[in-house]
Amino acid sequence: MWAALSQSLWGDAVYVRDFMTFDTLSPEALLKIAVICHENYSSYDLAGVALEEYDRKMRTGLQMDYLRALAQELNAPKTE
């Protein structure tokens, strides 16, 4: 009998310099990171972290708006 594979053979990775230091980035850079993470990599969690820091700096509510829109997009019926 064959055992199931227990490791990945290949995968993709995107390296982010250090998301723990987003507080050192400009608001413009944070927005760019959020868009790139969302559009290119479907990394919604990291996009949300970038927007959270943007909100802290700019006193806005983009992260919550983003999360609401994302929830609607992901729960929308698929059309073909």
mmCIF file of the N, C-alpha and C atoms, coordinates in Angstrom:
data_MODEL
# 
_entry.id   MODEL 
# 
loop_
_atom_site.group_PDB 
_atom_site.id 
_atom_site.type_symbol 
_atom_site.label_atom_id 
_atom_site.label_alt_id 
_atom_site.label_comp_id 
_atom_site.label_asym_id 
_atom_site.label_entity_id 
_atom_site.label_seq_id 
_atom_site.pdbx_PDB_ins_code 
_atom_site.Cartn_x 
_atom_site.Cartn_y 
_atom_site.Cartn_z 
_atom_site.occupancy 
_atom_site.B_iso_or_equiv 
_atom_site.pdbx_formal_charge 
_atom_site.auth_seq_id 
_atom_site.auth_comp_id 
_atom_site.auth_asym_id 
_atom_site.auth_atom_id 
_atom_site.pdbx_PDB_model_num 
ATOM 1   N N  . MET A 1 1  ? 0.847   -1.183 0.000   1.00 0.00 ? 1  MET A N  1 
ATOM 2   C CA . MET A 1 1  ? 0.000   0.000  0.000   1.00 0.00 ? 1  MET A CA 1 
ATOM 3   C C  . MET A 1 1  ? 0.893   1.247  0.000   1.00 0.00 ? 1  MET A C  1 
ATOM 4   N N  . TRP A 1 2  ? 0.492   2.263  -0.759  1.00 0.00 ? 2  TRP A N  1 
ATOM 5   C CA . TRP A 1 2  ? 1.253   3.510  -0.866  1.00 0.00 ? 2  TRP A CA 1 
ATOM 6   C C  . TRP A 1 2  ? 0.801   4.511  0.199   1.00 0.00 ? 2  TRP A C  1 
ATOM 7   N N  . ALA A 1 3  ? 1.750   5.192  0.781   1.00 0.00 ? 3  ALA A N  1 
ATOM 8   C CA . ALA A 1 3  ? 1.438   6.246  1.749   1.00 0.00 ? 3  ALA A CA 1 
ATOM 9   C C  . ALA A 1 3  ? 1.160   7.543  0.995   1.00 0.00 ? 3  ALA A C  1 
ATOM 10  N N  . ALA A 1 4  ? 0.342   8.391  1.580   1.00 0.00 ? 4  ALA A N  1 
ATOM 11  C CA . ALA A 1 4  ? 0.050   9.695  0.976   1.00 0.00 ? 4  ALA A CA 1 
ATOM 12  C C  . ALA A 1 4  ? 1.297   10.567 0.991   1.00 0.00 ? 4  ALA A C  1 
ATOM 13  N N  . LEU A 1 5  ? 1.395   11.451 -0.002  1.00 0.00 ? 5  LEU A N  1 
ATOM 14  C CA . LEU A 1 5  ? 2.519   12.391 -0.019  1.00 0.00 ? 5  LEU A CA 1 
ATOM 15  C C  . LEU A 1 5  ? 2.426   13.322 1.182   1.00 0.00 ? 5  LEU A C  1 
ATOM 16  N N  . SER A 1 6  ? 3.540   13.618 1.764   1.00 0.00 ? 6  SER A N  1 
ATOM 17  C CA . SER A 1 6  ? 3.523   14.450 2.970   1.00 0.00 ? 6  SER A CA 1 
ATOM 18  C C  . SER A 1 6  ? 4.257   15.764 2.792   1.00 0.00 ? 6  SER A C  1 
ATOM 19  N N  . GLN A 1 7  ? 4.596   16.095 1.553   1.00 0.00 ? 7  GLN A N  1 
ATOM 20  C CA . GLN A 1 7  ? 5.268   17.370 1.341   1.00 0.00 ? 7  GLN A CA 1 
ATOM 21  C C  . GLN A 1 7  ? 4.862   17.955 0.006   1.00 0.00 ? 7  GLN A C  1 
ATOM 22  N N  . SER A 1 8  ? 4.961   19.263 -0.077  1.00 0.00 ? 8  SER A N  1 
ATOM 23  C CA . SER A 1 8  ? 4.685   19.944 -1.336  1.00 0.00 ? 8  SER A CA 1 
ATOM 24  C C  . SER A 1 8  ? 5.890   19.808 -2.242  1.00 0.00 ? 8  SER A C  1 
ATOM 25  N N  . LEU A 1 9  ? 5.625   19.687 -3.509  1.00 0.00 ? 9  LEU A N  1 
ATOM 26  C CA . LEU A 1 9  ? 6.717   19.576 -4.468  1.00 0.00 ? 9  LEU A CA 1 
ATOM 27  C C  . LEU A 1 9  ? 7.127   20.932 -5.024  1.00 0.00 ? 9  LEU A C  1 
ATOM 28  N N  . TRP A 1 10 ? 6.201   21.867 -5.085  1.00 0.00 ? 10 TRP A N  1 
ATOM 29  C CA . TRP A 1 10 ? 6.524   23.215 -5.524  1.00 0.00 ? 10 TRP A CA 1 
ATOM 30  C C  . TRP A 1 10 ? 5.463   24.161 -4.978  1.00 0.00 ? 10 TRP A C  1 
ATOM 31  N N  . GLY A 1 11 ? 5.741   25.426 -5.066  1.00 0.00 ? 11 GLY A N  1 
ATOM 32  C CA . GLY A 1 11 ? 4.803   26.428 -4.576  1.00 0.00 ? 11 GLY A CA 1 
ATOM 33  C C  . GLY A 1 11 ? 5.271   27.813 -4.954  1.00 0.00 ? 11 GLY A C  1 
ATOM 34  N N  . ASP A 1 12 ? 4.449   28.790 -4.694  1.00 0.00 ? 12 ASP A N  1 
ATOM 35  C CA . ASP A 1 12 ? 4.770   30.188 -4.965  1.00 0.00 ? 12 ASP A CA 1 
ATOM 36  C C  . ASP A 1 12 ? 4.968   30.903 -3.634  1.00 0.00 ? 12 ASP A C  1 
ATOM 37  N N  . ALA A 1 13 ? 5.832   31.885 -3.658  1.00 0.00 ? 13 ALA A N  1 
ATOM 38  C CA . ALA A 1 13 ? 6.058   32.700 -2.462  1.00 0.00 ? 13 ALA A CA 1 
ATOM 39  C C  . ALA A 1 13 ? 6.238   34.147 -2.885  1.00 0.00 ? 13 ALA A C  1 
ATOM 40  N N  . VAL A 1 14 ? 5.735   35.035 -2.069  1.00 0.00 ? 14 VAL A N  1 
ATOM 41  C CA . VAL A 1 14 ? 5.933   36.469 -2.252  1.00 0.00 ? 14 VAL A CA 1 
ATOM 42  C C  . VAL A 1 14 ? 6.556   36.979 -0.969  1.00 0.00 ? 14 VAL A C  1 
ATOM 43  N N  . TYR A 1 15 ? 7.666   37.624 -1.089  1.00 0.00 ? 15 TYR A N  1 
ATOM 44  C CA . TYR A 1 15 ? 8.365   38.137 0.082   1.00 0.00 ? 15 TYR A CA 1 
ATOM 45  C C  . TYR A 1 15 ? 8.046   39.614 0.277   1.00 0.00 ? 15 TYR A C  1 
ATOM 46  N N  . VAL A 1 16 ? 7.609   39.937 1.464   1.00 0.00 ? 16 VAL A N  1 
ATOM 47  C CA . VAL A 1 16 ? 7.336   41.315 1.850   1.00 0.00 ? 16 VAL A CA 1 
ATOM 48  C C  . VAL A 1 16 ? 8.428   41.686 2.831   1.00 0.00 ? 16 VAL A C  1 
ATOM 49  N N  . ARG A 1 17 ? 9.036   42.810 2.587   1.00 0.00 ? 17 ARG A N  1 
ATOM 50  C CA . ARG A 1 17 ? 10.209  43.192 3.374   1.00 0.00 ? 17 ARG A CA 1 
ATOM 51  C C  . ARG A 1 17 ? 9.994   42.944 4.862   1.00 0.00 ? 17 ARG A C  1 
ATOM 52  N N  . ASP A 1 18 ? 9.047   43.581 5.484   1.00 0.00 ? 18 ASP A N  1 
ATOM 53  C CA . ASP A 1 18 ? 8.732   43.327 6.889   1.00 0.00 ? 18 ASP A CA 1 
ATOM 54  C C  . ASP A 1 18 ? 7.431   44.034 7.224   1.00 0.00 ? 18 ASP A C  1 
ATOM 55  N N  . PHE A 1 19 ? 6.349   43.274 7.227   1.00 0.00 ? 19 PHE A N  1 
ATOM 56  C CA . PHE A 1 19 ? 5.048   43.888 7.480   1.00 0.00 ? 19 PHE A CA 1 
ATOM 57  C C  . PHE A 1 19 ? 4.909   44.382 8.914   1.00 0.00 ? 19 PHE A C  1 
ATOM 58  N N  . MET A 1 20 ? 5.827   43.990 9.772   1.00 0.00 ? 20 MET A N  1 
ATOM 59  C CA . MET A 1 20 ? 5.785   44.478 11.152  1.00 0.00 ? 20 MET A CA 1 
ATOM 60  C C  . MET A 1 20 ? 6.306   45.915 11.256  1.00 0.00 ? 20 MET A C  1 
ATOM 61  N N  . THR A 1 21 ? 6.877   46.427 10.180  1.00 0.00 ? 21 THR A N  1 
ATOM 62  C CA . THR A 1 21 ? 7.370   47.814 10.184  1.00 0.00 ? 21 THR A CA 1 
ATOM 63  C C  . THR A 1 21 ? 6.590   48.684 9.198   1.00 0.00 ? 21 THR A C  1 
ATOM 64  N N  . PHE A 1 22 ? 5.342   48.325 8.938   1.00 0.00 ? 22 PHE A N  1 
ATOM 65  C CA . PHE A 1 22 ? 4.516   49.144 8.048   1.00 0.00 ? 22 PHE A CA 1 
ATOM 66  C C  . PHE A 1 22 ? 4.377   50.566 8.577   1.00 0.00 ? 22 PHE A C  1 
ATOM 67  N N  . ASP A 1 23 ? 4.549   50.757 9.872   1.00 0.00 ? 23 ASP A N  1 
ATOM 68  C CA . ASP A 1 23 ? 4.435   52.102 10.445  1.00 0.00 ? 23 ASP A CA 1 
ATOM 69  C C  . ASP A 1 23 ? 5.509   53.051 9.936   1.00 0.00 ? 23 ASP A C  1 
ATOM 70  N N  . THR A 1 24 ? 6.561   52.531 9.325   1.00 0.00 ? 24 THR A N  1 
ATOM 71  C CA . THR A 1 24 ? 7.628   53.389 8.795   1.00 0.00 ? 24 THR A CA 1 
ATOM 72  C C  . THR A 1 24 ? 7.371   53.810 7.350   1.00 0.00 ? 24 THR A C  1 
ATOM 73  N N  . LEU A 1 25 ? 6.325   53.268 6.730   1.00 0.00 ? 25 LEU A N  1 
ATOM 74  C CA . LEU A 1 25 ? 6.042   53.563 5.327   1.00 0.00 ? 25 LEU A CA 1 
ATOM 75  C C  . LEU A 1 25 ? 5.114   54.765 5.186   1.00 0.00 ? 25 LEU A C  1 
ATOM 76  N N  . SER A 1 26 ? 5.202   55.416 4.047   1.00 0.00 ? 26 SER A N  1 
ATOM 77  C CA . SER A 1 26 ? 4.318   56.546 3.768   1.00 0.00 ? 26 SER A CA 1 
ATOM 78  C C  . SER A 1 26 ? 2.906   56.042 3.485   1.00 0.00 ? 26 SER A C  1 
ATOM 79  N N  . PRO A 1 27 ? 1.917   56.902 3.670   1.00 0.00 ? 27 PRO A N  1 
ATOM 80  C CA . PRO A 1 27 ? 0.548   56.494 3.344   1.00 0.00 ? 27 PRO A CA 1 
ATOM 81  C C  . PRO A 1 27 ? 0.417   56.030 1.890   1.00 0.00 ? 27 PRO A C  1 
ATOM 82  N N  . GLU A 1 28 ? 1.096   56.700 0.983   1.00 0.00 ? 28 GLU A N  1 
ATOM 83  C CA . GLU A 1 28 ? 1.048   56.312 -0.433  1.00 0.00 ? 28 GLU A CA 1 
ATOM 84  C C  . GLU A 1 28 ? 1.608   54.899 -0.638  1.00 0.00 ? 28 GLU A C  1 
ATOM 85  N N  . ALA A 1 29 ? 2.709   54.589 0.005   1.00 0.00 ? 29 ALA A N  1 
ATOM 86  C CA . ALA A 1 29 ? 3.307   53.256 -0.111  1.00 0.00 ? 29 ALA A CA 1 
ATOM 87  C C  . ALA A 1 29 ? 2.372   52.191 0.453   1.00 0.00 ? 29 ALA A C  1 
ATOM 88  N N  . LEU A 1 30 ? 1.689   52.498 1.538   1.00 0.00 ? 30 LEU A N  1 
ATOM 89  C CA . LEU A 1 30 ? 0.751   51.542 2.132   1.00 0.00 ? 30 LEU A CA 1 
ATOM 90  C C  . LEU A 1 30 ? -0.411  51.239 1.196   1.00 0.00 ? 30 LEU A C  1 
ATOM 91  N N  . LEU A 1 31 ? -0.919  52.272 0.517   1.00 0.00 ? 31 LEU A N  1 
ATOM 92  C CA . LEU A 1 31 ? -1.994  52.050 -0.450  1.00 0.00 ? 31 LEU A CA 1 
ATOM 93  C C  . LEU A 1 31 ? -1.508  51.210 -1.619  1.00 0.00 ? 31 LEU A C  1 
ATOM 94  N N  . LYS A 1 32 ? -0.304  51.462 -2.075  1.00 0.00 ? 32 LYS A N  1 
ATOM 95  C CA . LYS A 1 32 ? 0.255   50.677 -3.178  1.00 0.00 ? 32 LYS A CA 1 
ATOM 96  C C  . LYS A 1 32 ? 0.398   49.213 -2.783  1.00 0.00 ? 32 LYS A C  1 
ATOM 97  N N  . ILE A 1 33 ? 0.892   48.980 -1.580  1.00 0.00 ? 33 ILE A N  1 
ATOM 98  C CA . ILE A 1 33 ? 1.026   47.598 -1.097  1.00 0.00 ? 33 ILE A CA 1 
ATOM 99  C C  . ILE A 1 33 ? -0.337  46.922 -1.034  1.00 0.00 ? 33 ILE A C  1 
ATOM 100 N N  . ALA A 1 34 ? -1.338  47.632 -0.534  1.00 0.00 ? 34 ALA A N  1 
ATOM 101 C CA . ALA A 1 34 ? -2.680  47.056 -0.425  1.00 0.00 ? 34 ALA A CA 1 
ATOM 102 C C  . ALA A 1 34 ? -3.222  46.658 -1.792  1.00 0.00 ? 34 ALA A C  1 
ATOM 103 N N  . VAL A 1 35 ? -3.059  47.521 -2.767  1.00 0.00 ? 35 VAL A N  1 
ATOM 104 C CA . VAL A 1 35 ? -3.567  47.227 -4.112  1.00 0.00 ? 35 VAL A CA 1 
ATOM 105 C C  . VAL A 1 35 ? -2.819  46.052 -4.727  1.00 0.00 ? 35 VAL A C  1 
ATOM 106 N N  . ILE A 1 36 ? -1.507  46.043 -4.623  1.00 0.00 ? 36 ILE A N  1 
ATOM 107 C CA . ILE A 1 36 ? -0.706  44.954 -5.197  1.00 0.00 ? 36 ILE A CA 1 
ATOM 108 C C  . ILE A 1 36 ? -1.050  43.630 -4.530  1.00 0.00 ? 36 ILE A C  1 
ATOM 109 N N  . CYS A 1 37 ? -1.165  43.638 -3.212  1.00 0.00 ? 37 CYS A N  1 
ATOM 110 C CA . CYS A 1 37 ? -1.506  42.401 -2.492  1.00 0.00 ? 37 CYS A CA 1 
ATOM 111 C C  . CYS A 1 37 ? -2.872  41.879 -2.913  1.00 0.00 ? 37 CYS A C  1 
ATOM 112 N N  . HIS A 1 38 ? -3.830  42.776 -3.063  1.00 0.00 ? 38 HIS A N  1 
ATOM 113 C CA . HIS A 1 38 ? -5.184  42.363 -3.430  1.00 0.00 ? 38 HIS A CA 1 
ATOM 114 C C  . HIS A 1 38 ? -5.251  41.890 -4.877  1.00 0.00 ? 38 HIS A C  1 
ATOM 115 N N  . GLU A 1 39 ? -4.813  42.720 -5.786  1.00 0.00 ? 39 GLU A N  1 
ATOM 116 C CA . GLU A 1 39 ? -4.986  42.446 -7.213  1.00 0.00 ? 39 GLU A CA 1 
ATOM 117 C C  . GLU A 1 39 ? -4.064  41.358 -7.754  1.00 0.00 ? 39 GLU A C  1 
ATOM 118 N N  . ASN A 1 40 ? -2.823  41.372 -7.357  1.00 0.00 ? 40 ASN A N  1 
ATOM 119 C CA . ASN A 1 40 ? -1.848  40.454 -7.954  1.00 0.00 ? 40 ASN A CA 1 
ATOM 120 C C  . ASN A 1 40 ? -1.746  39.120 -7.225  1.00 0.00 ? 40 ASN A C  1 
ATOM 121 N N  . TYR A 1 41 ? -1.958  39.122 -5.922  1.00 0.00 ? 41 TYR A N  1 
ATOM 122 C CA . TYR A 1 41 ? -1.673  37.926 -5.145  1.00 0.00 ? 41 TYR A CA 1 
ATOM 123 C C  . TYR A 1 41 ? -2.867  37.394 -4.356  1.00 0.00 ? 41 TYR A C  1 
ATOM 124 N N  . SER A 1 42 ? -4.004  38.063 -4.415  1.00 0.00 ? 42 SER A N  1 
ATOM 125 C CA . SER A 1 42 ? -5.179  37.685 -3.616  1.00 0.00 ? 42 SER A CA 1 
ATOM 126 C C  . SER A 1 42 ? -4.814  37.526 -2.142  1.00 0.00 ? 42 SER A C  1 
ATOM 127 N N  . SER A 1 43 ? -3.894  38.361 -1.695  1.00 0.00 ? 43 SER A N  1 
ATOM 128 C CA . SER A 1 43 ? -3.464  38.342 -0.293  1.00 0.00 ? 43 SER A CA 1 
ATOM 129 C C  . SER A 1 43 ? -4.288  39.380 0.465   1.00 0.00 ? 43 SER A C  1 
ATOM 130 N N  . TYR A 1 44 ? -5.539  39.009 0.737   1.00 0.00 ? 44 TYR A N  1 
ATOM 131 C CA . TYR A 1 44 ? -6.479  39.952 1.339   1.00 0.00 ? 44 TYR A CA 1 
ATOM 132 C C  . TYR A 1 44 ? -6.092  40.313 2.760   1.00 0.00 ? 44 TYR A C  1 
ATOM 133 N N  . ASP A 1 45 ? -5.482  39.369 3.469   1.00 0.00 ? 45 ASP A N  1 
ATOM 134 C CA . ASP A 1 45 ? -5.093  39.653 4.848   1.00 0.00 ? 45 ASP A CA 1 
ATOM 135 C C  . ASP A 1 45 ? -3.990  40.705 4.911   1.00 0.00 ? 45 ASP A C  1 
ATOM 136 N N  . LEU A 1 46 ? -2.976  40.593 4.049   1.00 0.00 ? 46 LEU A N  1 
ATOM 137 C CA . LEU A 1 46 ? -1.896  41.576 4.071   1.00 0.00 ? 46 LEU A CA 1 
ATOM 138 C C  . LEU A 1 46 ? -2.376  42.930 3.543   1.00 0.00 ? 46 LEU A C  1 
ATOM 139 N N  . ALA A 1 47 ? -3.280  42.905 2.569   1.00 0.00 ? 47 ALA A N  1 
ATOM 140 C CA . ALA A 1 47 ? -3.871  44.160 2.103   1.00 0.00 ? 47 ALA A CA 1 
ATOM 141 C C  . ALA A 1 47 ? -4.595  44.842 3.263   1.00 0.00 ? 47 ALA A C  1 
ATOM 142 N N  . GLY A 1 48 ? -5.306  44.065 4.054   1.00 0.00 ? 48 GLY A N  1 
ATOM 143 C CA . GLY A 1 48 ? -6.008  44.620 5.214   1.00 0.00 ? 48 GLY A CA 1 
ATOM 144 C C  . GLY A 1 48 ? -5.070  45.190 6.254   1.00 0.00 ? 48 GLY A C  1 
ATOM 145 N N  . VAL A 1 49 ? -3.929  44.551 6.459   1.00 0.00 ? 49 VAL A N  1 
ATOM 146 C CA . VAL A 1 49 ? -2.939  45.064 7.422   1.00 0.00 ? 49 VAL A CA 1 
ATOM 147 C C  . VAL A 1 49 ? -2.374  46.397 6.932   1.00 0.00 ? 49 VAL A C  1 
ATOM 148 N N  . ALA A 1 50 ? -2.090  46.488 5.640   1.00 0.00 ? 50 ALA A N  1 
ATOM 149 C CA . ALA A 1 50 ? -1.581  47.746 5.085   1.00 0.00 ? 50 ALA A CA 1 
ATOM 150 C C  . ALA A 1 50 ? -2.620  48.855 5.233   1.00 0.00 ? 50 ALA A C  1 
ATOM 151 N N  . LEU A 1 51 ? -3.881  48.524 4.976   1.00 0.00 ? 51 LEU A N  1 
ATOM 152 C CA . LEU A 1 51 ? -4.938  49.530 5.123   1.00 0.00 ? 51 LEU A CA 1 
ATOM 153 C C  . LEU A 1 51 ? -5.163  49.916 6.577   1.00 0.00 ? 51 LEU A C  1 
ATOM 154 N N  . GLU A 1 52 ? -4.972  48.976 7.479   1.00 0.00 ? 52 GLU A N  1 
ATOM 155 C CA . GLU A 1 52 ? -5.095  49.290 8.909   1.00 0.00 ? 52 GLU A CA 1 
ATOM 156 C C  . GLU A 1 52 ? -4.065  50.350 9.311   1.00 0.00 ? 52 GLU A C  1 
ATOM 157 N N  . GLU A 1 53 ? -2.843  50.191 8.844   1.00 0.00 ? 53 GLU A N  1 
ATOM 158 C CA . GLU A 1 53 ? -1.804  51.173 9.163   1.00 0.00 ? 53 GLU A CA 1 
ATOM 159 C C  . GLU A 1 53 ? -2.094  52.499 8.471   1.00 0.00 ? 53 GLU A C  1 
ATOM 160 N N  . TYR A 1 54 ? -2.591  52.438 7.237   1.00 0.00 ? 54 TYR A N  1 
ATOM 161 C CA . TYR A 1 54 ? -2.985  53.667 6.523   1.00 0.00 ? 54 TYR A CA 1 
ATOM 162 C C  . TYR A 1 54 ? -4.050  54.412 7.333   1.00 0.00 ? 54 TYR A C  1 
ATOM 163 N N  . ASP A 1 55 ? -5.049  53.678 7.811   1.00 0.00 ? 55 ASP A N  1 
ATOM 164 C CA . ASP A 1 55 ? -6.114  54.293 8.612   1.00 0.00 ? 55 ASP A CA 1 
ATOM 165 C C  . ASP A 1 55 ? -5.561  54.943 9.878   1.00 0.00 ? 55 ASP A C  1 
ATOM 166 N N  . ARG A 1 56 ? -4.620  54.271 10.513  1.00 0.00 ? 56 ARG A N  1 
ATOM 167 C CA . ARG A 1 56 ? -4.035  54.827 11.735  1.00 0.00 ? 56 ARG A CA 1 
ATOM 168 C C  . ARG A 1 56 ? -3.346  56.143 11.437  1.00 0.00 ? 56 ARG A C  1 
ATOM 169 N N  . LYS A 1 57 ? -2.624  56.204 10.336  1.00 0.00 ? 57 LYS A N  1 
ATOM 170 C CA . LYS A 1 57 ? -1.889  57.425 9.983   1.00 0.00 ? 57 LYS A CA 1 
ATOM 171 C C  . LYS A 1 57 ? -2.808  58.538 9.502   1.00 0.00 ? 57 LYS A C  1 
ATOM 172 N N  . MET A 1 58 ? -3.805  58.178 8.701   1.00 0.00 ? 58 MET A N  1 
ATOM 173 C CA . MET A 1 58 ? -4.624  59.191 8.030   1.00 0.00 ? 58 MET A CA 1 
ATOM 174 C C  . MET A 1 58 ? -5.987  59.415 8.695   1.00 0.00 ? 58 MET A C  1 
ATOM 175 N N  . ARG A 1 59 ? -6.270  58.638 9.728   1.00 0.00 ? 59 ARG A N  1 
ATOM 176 C CA . ARG A 1 59 ? -7.549  58.736 10.449  1.00 0.00 ? 59 ARG A CA 1 
ATOM 177 C C  . ARG A 1 59 ? -8.738  58.541 9.496   1.00 0.00 ? 59 ARG A C  1 
ATOM 178 N N  . THR A 1 60 ? -8.668  57.452 8.741   1.00 0.00 ? 60 THR A N  1 
ATOM 179 C CA . THR A 1 60 ? -9.741  57.099 7.813   1.00 0.00 ? 60 THR A CA 1 
ATOM 180 C C  . THR A 1 60 ? -10.311 55.740 8.210   1.00 0.00 ? 60 THR A C  1 
ATOM 181 N N  . GLY A 1 61 ? -11.225 55.229 7.419   1.00 0.00 ? 61 GLY A N  1 
ATOM 182 C CA . GLY A 1 61 ? -11.828 53.930 7.688   1.00 0.00 ? 61 GLY A CA 1 
ATOM 183 C C  . GLY A 1 61 ? -11.746 52.999 6.492   1.00 0.00 ? 61 GLY A C  1 
ATOM 184 N N  . LEU A 1 62 ? -10.674 53.069 5.745   1.00 0.00 ? 62 LEU A N  1 
ATOM 185 C CA . LEU A 1 62 ? -10.552 52.262 4.529   1.00 0.00 ? 62 LEU A CA 1 
ATOM 186 C C  . LEU A 1 62 ? -10.532 50.762 4.795   1.00 0.00 ? 62 LEU A C  1 
ATOM 187 N N  . GLN A 1 63 ? -9.908  50.339 5.880   1.00 0.00 ? 63 GLN A N  1 
ATOM 188 C CA . GLN A 1 63 ? -9.828  48.902 6.128   1.00 0.00 ? 63 GLN A CA 1 
ATOM 189 C C  . GLN A 1 63 ? -11.218 48.288 6.278   1.00 0.00 ? 63 GLN A C  1 
ATOM 190 N N  . MET A 1 64 ? -12.090 48.909 7.047   1.00 0.00 ? 64 MET A N  1 
ATOM 191 C CA . MET A 1 64 ? -13.439 48.365 7.228   1.00 0.00 ? 64 MET A CA 1 
ATOM 192 C C  . MET A 1 64 ? -14.225 48.415 5.925   1.00 0.00 ? 64 MET A C  1 
ATOM 193 N N  . ASP A 1 65 ? -14.072 49.494 5.159   1.00 0.00 ? 65 ASP A N  1 
ATOM 194 C CA . ASP A 1 65 ? -14.729 49.570 3.852   1.00 0.00 ? 65 ASP A CA 1 
ATOM 195 C C  . ASP A 1 65 ? -14.226 48.446 2.951   1.00 0.00 ? 65 ASP A C  1 
ATOM 196 N N  . TYR A 1 66 ? -12.927 48.217 2.974   1.00 0.00 ? 66 TYR A N  1 
ATOM 197 C CA . TYR A 1 66 ? -12.319 47.153 2.176   1.00 0.00 ? 66 TYR A CA 1 
ATOM 198 C C  . TYR A 1 66 ? -12.862 45.782 2.592   1.00 0.00 ? 66 TYR A C  1 
ATOM 199 N N  . LEU A 1 67 ? -12.902 45.528 3.885   1.00 0.00 ? 67 LEU A N  1 
ATOM 200 C CA . LEU A 1 67 ? -13.380 44.230 4.371   1.00 0.00 ? 67 LEU A CA 1 
ATOM 201 C C  . LEU A 1 67 ? -14.840 44.002 4.022   1.00 0.00 ? 67 LEU A C  1 
ATOM 202 N N  . ARG A 1 68 ? -15.655 45.041 4.111   1.00 0.00 ? 68 ARG A N  1 
ATOM 203 C CA . ARG A 1 68 ? -17.070 44.904 3.732   1.00 0.00 ? 68 ARG A CA 1 
ATOM 204 C C  . ARG A 1 68 ? -17.204 44.607 2.237   1.00 0.00 ? 68 ARG A C  1 
ATOM 205 N N  . ALA A 1 69 ? -16.462 45.349 1.409   1.00 0.00 ? 69 ALA A N  1 
ATOM 206 C CA . ALA A 1 69 ? -16.514 45.124 -0.038  1.00 0.00 ? 69 ALA A CA 1 
ATOM 207 C C  . ALA A 1 69 ? -15.988 43.740 -0.394  1.00 0.00 ? 69 ALA A C  1 
ATOM 208 N N  . LEU A 1 70 ? -14.949 43.314 0.273   1.00 0.00 ? 70 LEU A N  1 
ATOM 209 C CA . LEU A 1 70 ? -14.372 41.996 0.027   1.00 0.00 ? 70 LEU A CA 1 
ATOM 210 C C  . LEU A 1 70 ? -15.366 40.893 0.384   1.00 0.00 ? 70 LEU A C  1 
ATOM 211 N N  . ALA A 1 71 ? -16.036 41.050 1.502   1.00 0.00 ? 71 ALA A N  1 
ATOM 212 C CA . ALA A 1 71 ? -17.030 40.055 1.914   1.00 0.00 ? 71 ALA A CA 1 
ATOM 213 C C  . ALA A 1 71 ? -18.159 39.972 0.892   1.00 0.00 ? 71 ALA A C  1 
ATOM 214 N N  . GLN A 1 72 ? -18.603 41.112 0.393   1.00 0.00 ? 72 GLN A N  1 
ATOM 215 C CA . GLN A 1 72 ? -19.655 41.115 -0.628  1.00 0.00 ? 72 GLN A CA 1 
ATOM 216 C C  . GLN A 1 72 ? -19.164 40.451 -1.909  1.00 0.00 ? 72 GLN A C  1 
ATOM 217 N N  . GLU A 1 73 ? -17.938 40.754 -2.319  1.00 0.00 ? 73 GLU A N  1 
ATOM 218 C CA . GLU A 1 73 ? -17.370 40.188 -3.539  1.00 0.00 ? 73 GLU A CA 1 
ATOM 219 C C  . GLU A 1 73 ? -17.227 38.665 -3.433  1.00 0.00 ? 73 GLU A C  1 
ATOM 220 N N  . LEU A 1 74 ? -16.743 38.205 -2.309  1.00 0.00 ? 74 LEU A N  1 
ATOM 221 C CA . LEU A 1 74 ? -16.524 36.775 -2.135  1.00 0.00 ? 74 LEU A CA 1 
ATOM 222 C C  . LEU A 1 74 ? -17.824 35.996 -1.970  1.00 0.00 ? 74 LEU A C  1 
ATOM 223 N N  . ASN A 1 75 ? -18.878 36.659 -1.490  1.00 0.00 ? 75 ASN A N  1 
ATOM 224 C CA . ASN A 1 75 ? -20.157 35.992 -1.281  1.00 0.00 ? 75 ASN A CA 1 
ATOM 225 C C  . ASN A 1 75 ? -21.133 36.201 -2.431  1.00 0.00 ? 75 ASN A C  1 
ATOM 226 N N  . ALA A 1 76 ? -20.727 36.971 -3.437  1.00 0.00 ? 76 ALA A N  1 
ATOM 227 C CA . ALA A 1 76 ? -21.618 37.239 -4.581  1.00 0.00 ? 76 ALA A CA 1 
ATOM 228 C C  . ALA A 1 76 ? -21.772 35.967 -5.403  1.00 0.00 ? 76 ALA A C  1 
ATOM 229 N N  . PRO A 1 77 ? -22.959 35.754 -5.959  1.00 0.00 ? 77 PRO A N  1 
ATOM 230 C CA . PRO A 1 77 ? -23.146 34.574 -6.820  1.00 0.00 ? 77 PRO A CA 1 
ATOM 231 C C  . PRO A 1 77 ? -22.256 34.673 -8.049  1.00 0.00 ? 77 PRO A C  1 
ATOM 232 N N  . LYS A 1 78 ? -21.713 33.544 -8.447  1.00 0.00 ? 78 LYS A N  1 
ATOM 233 C CA . LYS A 1 78 ? -20.835 33.494 -9.617  1.00 0.00 ? 78 LYS A CA 1 
ATOM 234 C C  . LYS A 1 78 ? -21.679 33.509 -10.891 1.00 0.00 ? 78 LYS A C  1 
ATOM 235 N N  . THR A 1 79 ? -21.300 34.358 -11.841 1.00 0.00 ? 79 THR A N  1 
ATOM 236 C CA . THR A 1 79 ? -21.967 34.391 -13.146 1.00 0.00 ? 79 THR A CA 1 
ATOM 237 C C  . THR A 1 79 ? -20.985 33.909 -14.198 1.00 0.00 ? 79 THR A C  1 
ATOM 238 N N  . GLU A 1 80 ? -21.496 33.164 -15.146 1.00 0.00 ? 80 GLU A N  1 
ATOM 239 C CA . GLU A 1 80 ? -20.608 32.632 -16.176 1.00 0.00 ? 80 GLU A CA 1 
ATOM 240 C C  . GLU A 1 80 ? -20.998 33.117 -17.526 1.00 0.00 ? 80 GLU A C  1 
# 
